[in-house]
């Protein structure tokens, strides 16, 4: 229990310390040591928990409940005041409504709720703690060098990096609290803290666009928070419990509507359609924020909750219907977000749509449940967290080096930033290429869907096909051999280089070691949840490991490029070659620059065409889901 409490409270203590320490070497030491301790604590917890059944703790008491209520009310009032000052009256109204529900619950209903154990830890909690503790800490470490460069490139943005690191570490503590909370009241408190932290992180730049997008994220997540509050009230009235672990064994009439509302909250937090706009808007924030929100913490809170609800969908009468509609929302989101990613030229928007799509795939698996699909959902969470954080941080590094994050500006990246390019290639490969983990998880998803709902394999098949298209297109731009553009900053800060290297290694290692991850982390959890397991075929595992070795060997020249110049050799370019590389003298008497551009197919996959379709269809599915259980 001590390790669990440490993972919740220590990041908060580090956050307050970072508010006070001066910039420079002292802050670097505090961030580095704090990040290392959080990662180490997550690893220690893993050693303590693996091989044991779920452990429940009677943590806290009346004083703790009062403190949580006071903190929640104080944060709510702060957000309300800020919303009024910014004339964001809808955000203020939603926040006030949430506060009123919280106060009414504490006054009228709290005495009727039953929960013996406020905290618990099992294999799924450990998986999430490792993602938060290791990847989240690496992102914080990366931000040390990045934020200095960010303010050099954005002199108009006030340097509030102390506040930035305060929010980042508070965020990590809140996420740990969320994944260890068995008491839904505690879980809701940490859930709301992540909402408030994301609001401040997205709005860090304080310009009009950042402010607008921060409030958009706040409003969508407060809508989900209201659904969460309503679910707690209904559970207290009907089931007289707010224990997450007791939901699968409760009576259907008492839990179906609350569970549907909790699933709705999970859809908003994980940016599923029709709520995905908030995650796209989060791209205005500094890149570490994008990595933190998209890969390791914020959006994973939503899918984590839906995975926790998956046994309810499976075992409670009527739960399969609710789960089916949740899965359909995920399926629609996966297909349409994957398609819209094809039409994007901004690398961070490609990553944003890819994130939304993959979260949709996880929601699809969790909604239908069962051993195979739950295995696939958790594996997708693991592989996506590592590879996507690597990609976001690599894109942020390229943006500072080249002054652009457009994919079209990444021609020849492998020539002038080979190690960053190698990290980006590993991340892209991890998202779609055999034998990396995302493909393994998608294969398990298709296997599970054949048994559970074969029609939904259509969404996965077509969504995966367009996924291949946008990743290969991007990969091709990086691997083009051409001269480096002018004004390139080839120096990459040490904190960024180390983080990219560690995440690249983790992407490869998790793929190599995924049979062990499955055996020691996933299979015991699935066996305890469903009384049956899912195991990968040993022959397939051997083939995948051989493929992994080949991929790693082929990638070595990128990591160790040597001194050989990477450039075009003299060749026929459609006219008379010139001394300047990549130019020729054309038939019309003009010097022409050779360019290669990708196809973005705006007329087919453009946002203006597909986004309204996704919003309308997913909204209809959610309304039907809630209507069925009311």
BAVOKE-998643 format. One record per residue (C-alpha): chain; x negated, y negated, z. Coordinates in steps of 0.5 Angstrom, whole numbers, plus 500, padded with zeros to 3 digits. Example, Ala and Ser with C-alpha at 12.3 -4.5 7.8 and 13.67 -1.06 7.14 Angstrom:
SITE,cadena,u,v,w
SITE,A,475,509,516
SITE,A,473,502,514
% end
This chain:
SITE,cadena,u,v,w
SITE,A,500,500,500
SITE,A,494,495,501
SITE,A,492,495,494
SITE,A,499,494,492
SITE,A,500,488,496
SITE,A,493,486,494
SITE,A,494,486,487
SITE,A,501,481,488
SITE,A,498,476,493
SITE,A,490,476,491
SITE,A,492,473,484
SITE,A,496,468,488
SITE,A,490,466,493
SITE,A,486,465,487
SITE,A,491,461,483
SITE,A,491,456,489
SITE,A,483,456,490
SITE,A,483,454,482
SITE,A,487,448,483
SITE,A,482,445,488
SITE,A,475,447,485
SITE,A,471,443,480
SITE,A,470,444,473
SITE,A,464,447,471
SITE,A,460,453,474
SITE,A,464,454,480
SITE,A,470,455,477
SITE,A,467,460,472
SITE,A,464,464,478
SITE,A,471,464,481
SITE,A,475,466,475
SITE,A,470,471,473
SITE,A,470,474,481
SITE,A,477,474,481
SITE,A,478,477,475
SITE,A,473,482,476
SITE,A,477,484,483
SITE,A,484,484,480
SITE,A,481,489,475
SITE,A,477,493,480
SITE,A,484,493,484
SITE,A,488,496,479
SITE,A,483,501,477
SITE,A,482,503,485
SITE,A,490,504,485
SITE,A,490,508,479
SITE,A,485,513,483
SITE,A,489,513,489
SITE,A,496,514,485
SITE,A,494,519,480
SITE,A,496,526,481
SITE,A,501,524,487
SITE,A,509,523,487
SITE,A,512,516,487
SITE,A,510,513,493
SITE,A,515,508,496
SITE,A,514,503,502
SITE,A,518,499,507
SITE,A,514,493,505
SITE,A,516,486,508
SITE,A,522,484,512
SITE,A,527,479,514
SITE,A,522,473,514
SITE,A,519,476,507
SITE,A,526,475,504
SITE,A,527,468,507
SITE,A,520,466,504
SITE,A,522,469,497
SITE,A,529,465,497
SITE,A,525,459,499
SITE,A,520,460,494
SITE,A,525,461,489
SITE,A,530,455,491
SITE,A,524,451,491
SITE,A,521,453,484
SITE,A,528,452,481
SITE,A,529,445,484
SITE,A,522,443,481
SITE,A,525,446,474
SITE,A,531,442,475
SITE,A,528,436,476
SITE,A,523,436,470
SITE,A,529,438,466
SITE,A,533,432,468
SITE,A,527,428,467
SITE,A,526,431,460
SITE,A,533,430,458
SITE,A,534,437,457
SITE,A,541,438,460
SITE,A,542,445,458
SITE,A,536,448,461
SITE,A,538,444,468
SITE,A,545,446,468
SITE,A,542,454,467
SITE,A,537,453,472
SITE,A,543,450,477
SITE,A,547,455,475
SITE,A,542,460,477
SITE,A,541,457,484
SITE,A,548,457,486
SITE,A,548,464,484
SITE,A,542,465,489
SITE,A,545,461,494
SITE,A,552,464,494
SITE,A,549,471,494
SITE,A,545,470,500
SITE,A,550,467,504
SITE,A,556,472,502
SITE,A,553,478,499
SITE,A,546,480,502
SITE,A,549,483,508
SITE,A,552,488,503
SITE,A,546,490,500
SITE,A,542,497,501
SITE,A,535,498,500
SITE,A,530,502,504
SITE,A,524,501,500
SITE,A,522,494,497
SITE,A,516,497,494
SITE,A,514,503,490
SITE,A,508,505,485
SITE,A,508,511,480
SITE,A,505,513,474
SITE,A,509,508,470
SITE,A,507,502,475
SITE,A,500,504,475
SITE,A,500,504,467
SITE,A,503,497,467
SITE,A,498,495,473
SITE,A,492,497,469
SITE,A,495,493,463
SITE,A,496,487,467
SITE,A,489,487,471
SITE,A,484,489,466
SITE,A,487,486,460
SITE,A,490,480,463
SITE,A,483,479,467
SITE,A,480,479,461
SITE,A,484,474,458
SITE,A,483,469,464
SITE,A,475,470,463
SITE,A,476,469,455
SITE,A,479,463,457
SITE,A,473,460,461
SITE,A,470,458,454
SITE,A,476,458,450
SITE,A,479,452,454
SITE,A,472,448,454
SITE,A,472,449,446
SITE,A,480,447,446
SITE,A,479,440,449
SITE,A,473,439,444
SITE,A,478,440,438
SITE,A,484,437,442
SITE,A,481,430,445
SITE,A,488,428,445
SITE,A,490,433,450
SITE,A,489,431,457
SITE,A,484,436,461
SITE,A,489,440,466
SITE,A,485,446,465
SITE,A,485,447,473
SITE,A,492,447,473
SITE,A,492,452,467
SITE,A,488,457,471
SITE,A,492,456,477
SITE,A,498,458,472
SITE,A,495,464,469
SITE,A,493,467,476
SITE,A,500,466,479
SITE,A,502,469,473
SITE,A,498,476,474
SITE,A,500,476,481
SITE,A,508,475,479
SITE,A,507,481,474
SITE,A,504,485,479
SITE,A,510,484,484
SITE,A,515,485,478
SITE,A,512,492,476
SITE,A,511,494,484
SITE,A,518,492,486
SITE,A,524,497,488
SITE,A,528,492,491
SITE,A,532,488,485
SITE,A,532,482,489
SITE,A,524,482,489
SITE,A,524,484,482
SITE,A,528,478,480
SITE,A,524,473,484
SITE,A,518,475,480
SITE,A,522,476,474
SITE,A,523,468,475
SITE,A,516,466,477
SITE,A,514,469,470
SITE,A,519,465,466
SITE,A,517,459,470
SITE,A,509,460,469
SITE,A,511,461,461
SITE,A,514,454,461
SITE,A,508,451,464
SITE,A,503,455,459
SITE,A,507,454,453
SITE,A,508,446,454
SITE,A,501,445,456
SITE,A,499,440,451
SITE,A,505,436,453
SITE,A,506,433,446
SITE,A,513,433,443
SITE,A,513,440,439
SITE,A,510,444,446
SITE,A,515,441,450
SITE,A,521,443,445
SITE,A,518,450,445
SITE,A,517,450,452
SITE,A,524,448,454
SITE,A,527,453,448
SITE,A,523,459,452
SITE,A,526,457,459
SITE,A,533,456,456
SITE,A,533,463,453
SITE,A,530,466,459
SITE,A,534,463,464
SITE,A,540,466,460
SITE,A,537,473,461
SITE,A,536,471,469
SITE,A,543,469,469
SITE,A,545,476,467
SITE,A,540,479,472
SITE,A,543,475,477
SITE,A,550,477,475
SITE,A,548,485,475
SITE,A,545,484,482
SITE,A,552,481,485
SITE,A,556,487,481
SITE,A,551,492,484
SITE,A,552,490,491
SITE,A,559,489,491
SITE,A,560,496,487
SITE,A,554,500,489
SITE,A,552,497,495
SITE,A,545,498,493
SITE,A,540,494,490
SITE,A,534,499,489
SITE,A,532,500,482
SITE,A,530,508,484
SITE,A,537,509,486
SITE,A,541,507,479
SITE,A,540,514,475
SITE,A,544,517,481
SITE,A,549,512,482
SITE,A,557,513,480
SITE,A,558,510,472
SITE,A,563,506,474
SITE,A,559,502,479
SITE,A,552,501,475
SITE,A,554,501,467
SITE,A,556,494,467
SITE,A,550,492,471
SITE,A,545,496,467
SITE,A,548,493,461
SITE,A,547,486,464
SITE,A,540,488,466
SITE,A,538,491,459
SITE,A,541,484,456
SITE,A,536,481,461
SITE,A,530,485,458
SITE,A,532,484,451
SITE,A,531,476,452
SITE,A,525,477,456
SITE,A,522,481,450
SITE,A,524,476,445
SITE,A,529,481,441
SITE,A,534,478,436
SITE,A,537,473,437
SITE,A,532,471,442
SITE,A,526,472,439
SITE,A,525,464,437
SITE,A,522,463,444
SITE,A,516,467,443
SITE,A,515,464,436
SITE,A,515,457,439
SITE,A,510,460,444
SITE,A,505,459,438
SITE,A,503,452,440
SITE,A,500,454,446
SITE,A,493,455,447
SITE,A,491,462,444
SITE,A,490,465,451
SITE,A,497,464,453
SITE,A,499,467,446
SITE,A,495,473,448
SITE,A,498,473,455
SITE,A,505,472,453
SITE,A,505,477,447
SITE,A,501,483,449
SITE,A,499,484,457
SITE,A,505,481,461
SITE,A,511,476,459
SITE,A,514,480,454
SITE,A,512,487,457
SITE,A,516,485,463
SITE,A,522,486,459
SITE,A,521,493,456
SITE,A,518,495,462
SITE,A,525,494,465
SITE,A,529,497,459
SITE,A,524,503,460
SITE,A,526,504,468
SITE,A,533,503,465
SITE,A,532,509,460
SITE,A,534,515,465
SITE,A,541,511,467
SITE,A,542,511,459
SITE,A,541,519,459
SITE,A,544,521,466
SITE,A,550,517,468
SITE,A,556,518,464
SITE,A,557,513,459
SITE,A,550,511,459
SITE,A,548,514,452
SITE,A,553,509,449
SITE,A,550,503,452
SITE,A,543,505,451
SITE,A,545,506,443
SITE,A,547,499,443
SITE,A,540,497,446
SITE,A,537,502,441
SITE,A,540,499,435
SITE,A,538,492,437
SITE,A,531,494,438
SITE,A,532,497,431
SITE,A,534,491,427
SITE,A,529,487,431
SITE,A,523,492,429
SITE,A,525,492,421
SITE,A,527,485,420
SITE,A,521,482,424
SITE,A,516,486,420
SITE,A,519,484,414
SITE,A,519,477,416
SITE,A,511,478,418
SITE,A,510,479,411
SITE,A,512,472,409
SITE,A,507,468,414
SITE,A,501,465,412
SITE,A,499,463,419
SITE,A,495,468,423
SITE,A,499,467,430
SITE,A,506,467,427
SITE,A,504,474,423
SITE,A,502,476,430
SITE,A,508,474,433
SITE,A,513,477,429
SITE,A,509,483,429
SITE,A,509,483,437
SITE,A,517,482,436
SITE,A,517,488,432
SITE,A,513,493,436
SITE,A,517,491,442
SITE,A,523,492,438
SITE,A,520,499,437
SITE,A,519,500,444
SITE,A,526,498,446
SITE,A,529,503,441
SITE,A,525,508,444
SITE,A,527,506,451
SITE,A,534,505,449
SITE,A,535,513,447
SITE,A,531,515,452
SITE,A,529,523,453
SITE,A,522,526,454
SITE,A,519,524,447
SITE,A,522,517,446
SITE,A,520,515,453
SITE,A,513,518,452
SITE,A,513,514,445
SITE,A,515,508,448
SITE,A,510,508,454
SITE,A,504,509,449
SITE,A,506,504,444
SITE,A,506,499,451
SITE,A,499,501,452
SITE,A,496,501,445
SITE,A,500,495,443
SITE,A,497,491,449
SITE,A,490,492,448
SITE,A,490,491,440
SITE,A,494,485,440
SITE,A,491,482,446
SITE,A,484,483,442
SITE,A,487,480,435
SITE,A,490,474,439
SITE,A,483,472,442
SITE,A,480,474,435
SITE,A,484,469,431
SITE,A,483,464,437
SITE,A,476,464,436
SITE,A,476,464,428
SITE,A,481,458,429
SITE,A,475,454,433
SITE,A,470,456,428
SITE,A,473,455,422
SITE,A,478,450,424
SITE,A,484,454,421
SITE,A,488,460,423
SITE,A,491,461,416
SITE,A,490,468,413
SITE,A,488,464,407
SITE,A,482,461,410
SITE,A,479,468,413
SITE,A,476,470,406
SITE,A,469,473,407
SITE,A,470,472,415
SITE,A,466,479,415
SITE,A,460,475,412
SITE,A,459,469,416
SITE,A,462,471,423
SITE,A,461,479,422
SITE,A,462,481,430
SITE,A,468,477,430
SITE,A,471,480,424
SITE,A,469,487,426
SITE,A,473,486,433
SITE,A,479,483,428
SITE,A,478,489,424
SITE,A,479,494,430
SITE,A,485,490,432
SITE,A,488,491,425
SITE,A,486,498,425
SITE,A,489,499,432
SITE,A,496,497,429
SITE,A,497,501,423
SITE,A,491,505,421
SITE,A,490,513,423
SITE,A,488,515,428
SITE,A,489,509,432
SITE,A,494,509,437
SITE,A,500,505,434
SITE,A,501,510,429
SITE,A,500,516,434
SITE,A,506,513,438
SITE,A,510,512,431
SITE,A,509,519,429
SITE,A,512,521,436
SITE,A,518,516,435
SITE,A,520,519,429
SITE,A,520,526,432
SITE,A,524,524,437
SITE,A,529,520,433
SITE,A,530,526,429
SITE,A,533,530,435
SITE,A,536,524,438
SITE,A,539,520,432
SITE,A,536,521,425
SITE,A,540,515,422
SITE,A,535,510,426
SITE,A,529,514,422
SITE,A,531,509,417
SITE,A,529,503,421
SITE,A,523,506,423
SITE,A,521,508,416
SITE,A,522,502,412
SITE,A,519,497,418
SITE,A,513,501,418
SITE,A,512,501,411
SITE,A,512,493,411
SITE,A,508,493,417
SITE,A,503,497,412
SITE,A,503,491,407
SITE,A,502,485,412
SITE,A,496,488,415
SITE,A,493,491,409
SITE,A,494,484,406
SITE,A,490,481,412
SITE,A,485,486,412
SITE,A,483,485,405
SITE,A,482,477,406
SITE,A,477,479,412
SITE,A,473,484,408
SITE,A,472,480,401
SITE,A,465,478,400
SITE,A,464,471,399
SITE,A,460,465,401
SITE,A,461,462,408
SITE,A,466,455,407
SITE,A,462,449,410
SITE,A,462,446,417
SITE,A,463,453,420
SITE,A,461,454,428
SITE,A,458,460,428
SITE,A,456,460,435
SITE,A,461,464,440
SITE,A,461,462,447
SITE,A,459,468,451
SITE,A,465,469,455
SITE,A,469,470,448
SITE,A,464,475,445
SITE,A,464,479,451
SITE,A,472,479,452
SITE,A,472,481,444
SITE,A,467,486,445
SITE,A,470,490,451
SITE,A,477,490,448
SITE,A,474,493,441
SITE,A,471,498,445
SITE,A,478,499,449
SITE,A,482,500,443
SITE,A,477,505,440
SITE,A,476,509,447
SITE,A,484,509,449
SITE,A,485,512,442
SITE,A,479,517,443
SITE,A,482,519,450
SITE,A,489,518,449
SITE,A,490,526,450
SITE,A,487,525,457
SITE,A,492,518,458
SITE,A,498,523,456
SITE,A,496,528,461
SITE,A,494,524,467
SITE,A,499,518,466
SITE,A,505,520,462
SITE,A,507,527,462
SITE,A,507,527,470
SITE,A,512,521,470
SITE,A,516,524,464
SITE,A,516,531,468
SITE,A,519,527,474
SITE,A,524,523,470
SITE,A,527,528,466
SITE,A,525,535,468
SITE,A,521,537,462
SITE,A,515,534,458
SITE,A,512,532,451
SITE,A,506,535,449
SITE,A,502,533,443
SITE,A,500,539,439
SITE,A,492,541,440
SITE,A,491,542,433
SITE,A,493,535,431
SITE,A,489,532,437
SITE,A,483,535,434
SITE,A,484,532,427
SITE,A,485,525,430
SITE,A,479,525,434
SITE,A,475,527,428
SITE,A,478,522,424
SITE,A,477,517,430
SITE,A,469,519,429
SITE,A,469,517,422
SITE,A,472,511,423
SITE,A,467,509,428
SITE,A,461,511,424
SITE,A,464,507,418
SITE,A,465,501,422
SITE,A,457,500,425
SITE,A,455,496,419
SITE,A,460,491,421
SITE,A,457,490,428
SITE,A,450,491,426
SITE,A,450,487,419
SITE,A,442,486,419
SITE,A,439,481,414
SITE,A,442,483,408
SITE,A,446,477,405
SITE,A,453,478,403
SITE,A,455,474,397
SITE,A,458,475,390
SITE,A,452,477,385
SITE,A,452,474,378
SITE,A,458,477,374
SITE,A,463,475,369
SITE,A,468,471,372
SITE,A,472,469,365
SITE,A,468,464,362
SITE,A,460,461,363
SITE,A,457,463,370
SITE,A,455,457,373
SITE,A,449,456,379
SITE,A,454,455,384
SITE,A,457,462,386
SITE,A,464,463,385
SITE,A,465,458,380
SITE,A,465,459,372
SITE,A,466,454,366
SITE,A,472,456,363
SITE,A,475,455,356
SITE,A,478,449,356
SITE,A,471,445,358
SITE,A,473,445,366
SITE,A,469,448,372
SITE,A,474,453,375
SITE,A,473,455,382
SITE,A,475,463,383
SITE,A,480,464,388
SITE,A,484,470,391
SITE,A,491,469,394
SITE,A,495,474,397
SITE,A,503,475,396
SITE,A,508,472,401
SITE,A,514,474,398
SITE,A,518,468,401
SITE,A,524,469,396
SITE,A,525,476,399
SITE,A,522,476,406
SITE,A,523,469,408
SITE,A,525,467,415
SITE,A,531,463,412
SITE,A,534,469,409
SITE,A,532,474,414
SITE,A,533,471,421
SITE,A,540,469,421
SITE,A,542,476,419
SITE,A,538,478,425
SITE,A,541,473,429
SITE,A,548,475,427
SITE,A,547,483,427
SITE,A,544,483,434
SITE,A,549,478,437
SITE,A,554,483,435
SITE,A,551,489,437
SITE,A,550,486,444
SITE,A,557,483,445
SITE,A,560,490,443
SITE,A,555,493,448
SITE,A,558,489,454
SITE,A,565,489,451
SITE,A,564,497,452
SITE,A,563,497,459
SITE,A,567,491,462
% end
